[in-house]
Amino acid sequence: MITTPLAILDQAELLQLALNASSNNDSGTAIIYLKEAVSRSDATGKAHFILGAEYAQIRMYDRALTELEAAIALDPTLSIARFQLGLLWLTSDAPDKALDILRPLDELTSANALSHFARGLICLINNEFTDALQSLQEGIQRNTENPALNQDMQKIVDELHKLPSENYREGEAGASENTSAHHIFLSAYTGKENMQ
């Protein structure tokens, strides 16, 4: 429970307290600190990003989208916020929006795992499953900083491995609904074959 008046806390304090609350699975407290942080004139892209992540965690996806967009508007170089926004658009079955958000990440250096993950998702959206698999696996190998992200990407890799071999023709223009990026992504996160 918050007993300190929020007005006496600066951005760094609000952000750290929010991160502490989040690491203790206290999304309610984290959101209180973060909403205070983003309401101020000195709000940072990072604060909007973390608030968006908290909203996604509690499945308030519309609010998560709004906060992640605000994070990128304030700090276009915040690559992880851009990547997470692309993932949310993909889950929302908005592949064109996901492509627009993810494309700039493809320009990061090849040492950056997010570049490979973004390229993998772009290939997935374009039904280029062989290239998607290769890029996602490369990203997993390069990502040593965020094990949770590797776990998420591995779920997509596992779903790609389940596809019949005929789906691996490059640029599979006739991919069925069951081999769409949206379906693969939802299957990876829900374990369900058919989502409506």
Buried (B, 14 or more C-beta within 10 A) or exposed (E): EEEEEBEEBEBEBBBEBBBEBBEEEBBEBBBBBBBBBBEBEEBBBBBBBBBBBBBBBEEBBEBBBBBBBBBBEBBEEBBBBBBBBBBBBBBBBBBEBBBEBBBBBBEBEEEBBBBBBBBBBBBBBBBBBBBBBBBBBBBBEBBEEEEEBBEBBBBBBEBBEEBEEEBBBEEBEEBEEEBBBBBBBBBBBEEEEEEE
